[in-house]
Amino acid sequence: MTVPRVLFVDDEPRILDGLRRSLRGKRRGWELTFAGGGAHARELLAHGSFDVVVSDMRMPGMDGAELLSYVSRNHPEVARVVLSGHIEPEAIIKVAVASHRFLSKPSDVDGLIGVVEQLLIRTSAGHQSAARRLAGAVPAIPVLPQNAHELNALQAPEADLSRAVRLASNDIGLTAKVLQLTNSRVFGPRPRNSSVESIVHAIGLPMIQSVAAAGQRLWPHDPWAPGSATLLETTWRHAVATASLVEQVASPANRPHAQAAALLQDVGRLVCLAVGDGDGTADLDLEAGTRDGVPFRDVGVELLHLWGVPMPVITAVAQRDTPQRPEASGLGVASALRAAHLLIQETDAGDPVAGTHPSELGVLLSHPQLQARPMDWRQAAEDASRHAELVACGSGR
């Protein structure tokens, strides 16, 4: 069995010495390597493979953001962590783009070990290395054509927090990035199941504007695979409609995670449809839902795992196409998403790639949680579909 290799980078010898001492107990399970700066780290990466790089942010010469951006481009299979002290607000976006996780100094050793151990896990059962390479290279999800205008309008002087909330609630990439950022204590502690709306209010308008602008700068040109425009539109409409409907399907306790999972359910498809190799040579099979032989869903789940999105969201996205058998006591996040997805499949916002499962839907609709509400669920699905259409046309924004 291959021993995981972890590279720690810091220009302060005392910090590296402290890491050596505190991580002594992991030497039997990990191969630990220490670099005294960005240039040294690049040399080590050129001559050996690593699973995780943990880097300080402030370093002379090549800083942490530059180093991890280099790792993203040249070694996308390596998980990237920033371990840093005070960081200026304008540098936070660089961290969000360059790294997968952010830890503040001083960080307790158990927290650091926990993050590294999480990142050593590959979520794809059949395509571990390939899914990690595809997901690891993604700094942000490209802006969908239908959201480009709204993202531009968010930078206008008259933009306010309510516009940011609406956009974050309807933009797949912004939702994912917001959840990634709030996984870090750089914004202070957050409740475990915060809604996207509450997170946006906590972060504030300037930070949301910066996150949105950074995403646009990363993908300045149309990055999408040829012939994918229709699929992009249907993917987005299905996500928005499902997120609208699952607000009613899920229990209040599960609602924030269920809505996030609904919006992110096909994030892997979007990642794989973005032409990130520069020459468009990726082997895309839209019918099979694979890129270079790796299922879109595996790539999406791996990306959300790398970004530290809450586990109930990741699990629900992973199980979106898996028949659910929920306990009578409650649907749970995954079953709520599955029920909302199958209901939307019977509307104009249905995903033509996914298909319908009327018998399973019938079982889910008979669940006590849904039976307890005097609601025509199919009519609610039609209403959610129309909501997505209005949002697409700009009337619901």
Residue pairs with C-beta under 8 A, 6 or more apart in sequence:
3 29
3 30
3 31
4 29
4 30
4 31
4 51
4 52
4 120
5 30
5 31
5 33
5 48
5 49
5 50
5 51
5 52
6 30
6 31
6 32
6 33
6 50
6 51
6 52
6 53
6 54
6 116
7 33
7 34
7 35
7 41
7 44
7 45
7 50
7 52
7 53
7 54
8 16
8 19
8 32
8 33
8 34
8 35
8 54
8 55
8 83
9 34
9 35
9 36
9 37
9 38
9 40
9 41
9 53
9 54
9 55
9 56
9 59
9 64
9 67
10 16
10 19
10 34
10 35
10 36
10 37
10 55
10 56
10 59
10 83
11 36
11 37
11 56
11 59
11 60
12 56
13 36
15 56
16 34
16 36
19 34
20 32
20 34
22 109
23 30
23 32
23 109
23 112
23 113
26 32
26 113
30 116
33 44
33 50
35 41
35 44
37 59
37 60
37 61
37 62
38 55
38 59
38 61
38 62
38 63
38 64
38 66
38 67
38 70
39 61
39 62
41 53
41 55
41 67
42 62
42 67
42 70
44 50
45 53
45 71
45 74
45 75
45 78
49 75
49 77
49 78
50 75
50 78
51 78
51 79
51 119
51 120
52 78
52 79
52 80
52 81
52 116
52 119
52 120
53 67
53 68
53 71
53 78
53 79
53 80
53 81
54 81
54 82
54 83
54 103
54 112
54 116
55 64
55 67
55 68
55 80
55 81
55 82
55 83
55 99
56 64
56 82
56 83
56 84
57 63
57 64
57 65
57 82
57 84
57 85
57 87
57 91
57 95
58 64
58 84
58 85
58 87
59 67
62 70
64 82
64 84
64 95
64 98
64 99
65 82
65 91
65 94
65 95
65 97
65 98
66 98
67 98
68 80
68 82
68 98
68 99
69 97
69 98
69 139
71 78
71 80
72 80
72 98
72 136
72 137
72 139
73 137
76 132
76 133
76 134
76 136
76 137
77 129
77 132
77 133
77 136
78 136
79 100
79 101
79 119
79 120
79 132
79 136
79 306
80 98
80 99
80 100
80 101
80 136
81 99
81 100
81 101
81 102
81 103
81 115
81 116
81 119
82 95
82 98
82 99
82 101
82 102
82 103
83 103
83 105
83 107
83 112
84 95
84 102
84 103
84 104
84 105
85 104
85 105
85 106
87 95
87 186
89 206
89 207
90 210
92 181
92 186
92 207
92 210
93 210
93 211
93 214
95 102
95 186
96 102
96 177
96 180
96 181
96 211
96 214
97 139
97 140
97 214
97 218
98 139
100 119
100 136
100 180
100 306
100 307
100 308
101 115
101 119
101 183
101 184
101 306
101 307
101 308
102 183
102 184
102 186
103 111
103 112
103 115
103 184
103 185
104 184
104 185
104 186
115 308
118 305
118 308
119 306
121 305
122 128
122 129
122 131
122 132
122 302
123 131
123 298
123 301
123 302
123 305
123 314
123 318
124 130
124 131
124 132
124 294
124 295
124 298
124 301
124 302
126 298
127 293
127 294
127 295
127 298
130 292
130 293
130 294
131 294
131 298
131 299
131 301
131 302
132 302
132 306
134 271
134 272
134 291
134 292
134 294
134 299
134 302
135 271
135 299
135 300
135 302
135 303
135 306
136 302
136 306
137 276
138 271
138 274
138 276
138 303
139 218
140 173
140 177
140 214
140 215
140 218
140 219
141 172
141 173
141 176
141 177
141 215
141 267
141 270
141 271
141 274
142 173
142 215
142 218
142 219
142 223
142 224
142 270
142 274
143 151
143 171
143 173
143 215
143 216
143 219
144 171
144 172
144 173
144 232
144 236
144 270
145 222
145 224
145 229
145 232
145 233
146 233
146 236
146 392
147 167
147 170
147 171
147 236
149 394
150 163
150 166
150 167
150 170
150 171
150 397
151 167
151 171
151 174
151 212
151 215
151 216
153 159
153 163
154 163
154 164
154 167
154 208
154 209
154 212
155 209
155 212
155 213
159 205
159 209
160 205
161 200
161 201
161 204
161 205
164 200
164 205
164 208
164 209
165 196
165 197
165 200
165 201
166 397
167 174
167 208
167 212
167 397
168 174
168 175
168 178
168 196
168 197
168 199
168 200
168 208
169 175
169 196
169 197
169 243
169 259
169 263
170 240
170 263
170 391
170 397
172 236
172 239
172 263
172 264
172 267
172 270
173 215
173 270
174 208
174 211
174 212
174 215
175 196
175 260
175 263
175 264
176 264
176 267
176 303
176 304
176 307
176 309
177 211
177 215
177 307
178 196
178 199
178 200
178 203
178 208
178 211
179 196
179 199
179 260
179 307
179 308
179 309
179 310
179 313
180 307
180 308
180 309
181 187
181 203
181 207
181 211
182 190
182 194
182 199
182 202
182 203
183 307
183 308
183 309
183 310
184 308
187 202
187 203
188 202
190 199
190 202
191 198
192 310
193 253
193 254
193 256
193 257
193 310
193 312
194 202
194 256
195 255
195 256
195 259
196 256
196 259
196 260
196 263
198 256
200 208
219 274
223 274
223 275
223 276
224 232
224 273
224 274
224 275
225 273
225 274
225 275
225 280
225 282
225 284
226 280
227 286
228 273
228 286
231 269
231 273
231 286
231 353
232 270
232 273
233 392
234 349
234 351
234 352
235 266
235 269
235 270
235 351
236 392
237 349
237 385
237 388
237 389
237 392
238 266
238 341
238 344
238 349
238 350
238 351
238 388
239 262
239 263
239 264
239 265
239 266
240 263
240 349
240 387
240 388
240 391
240 392
241 344
241 347
241 349
241 381
241 384
241 385
241 387
241 388
242 262
242 263
242 265
242 337
242 340
242 341
242 344
242 349
242 384
243 259
243 262
243 263
244 384
244 387
244 388
245 262
245 340
245 343
245 344
245 380
245 381
245 384
246 255
246 258
246 259
246 261
246 262
246 336
246 337
246 339
246 340
247 255
247 258
247 259
248 373
248 375
248 380
249 258
249 331
249 336
249 339
249 340
249 343
249 370
249 377
250 258
250 259
250 331
250 333
250 336
250 340
251 330
251 331
251 336
251 369
254 312
254 330
254 331
254 332
254 333
254 336
257 310
257 312
257 313
257 316
257 333
258 316
258 333
258 336
258 337
258 340
260 309
260 310
260 313
261 312
261 313
261 316
261 317
261 320
261 333
261 334
261 337
262 337
262 340
262 341
264 300
264 304
264 309
264 313
264 317
265 316
265 317
265 320
265 337
265 341
266 296
266 297
266 300
266 351
267 300
267 303
267 304
267 317
268 295
268 296
268 297
268 298
268 299
268 300
268 301
268 303
269 289
269 296
269 300
271 296
271 299
271 300
271 303
272 282
272 284
272 290
272 291
272 294
272 296
272 299
273 284
275 282
276 282
282 291
282 292
283 290
283 291
283 292
283 293
284 290
284 291
285 291
286 353
287 353
289 295
289 296
289 297
289 353
290 296
291 299
297 317
297 318
297 320
297 321
300 317
301 314
301 317
301 318
304 313
304 314
304 317
305 314
312 333
312 334
313 333
315 333
315 334
316 333
316 334
316 336
316 337
317 337
319 334
319 337
319 338
320 334
320 337
320 338
320 341
321 354
322 334
322 338
323 338
323 357
323 360
324 331
324 334
324 335
324 338
324 339
324 360
324 364
326 332
326 335
326 364
326 367
328 367
328 368
330 369
331 339
331 364
331 367
331 369
331 370
335 364
335 367
338 364
339 361
339 364
339 365
339 367
339 370
340 381
341 354
342 356
342 357
342 360
342 361
342 364
343 361
343 377
343 378
343 380
343 381
344 350
344 351
344 381
344 384
344 385
345 351
345 354
345 355
345 356
345 357
346 356
346 361
346 378
346 381
347 381
347 382
347 384
347 385
348 385
348 389
349 384
349 385
349 388
349 389
350 356
364 370
365 371
365 377
370 377
387 396
390 396
391 397
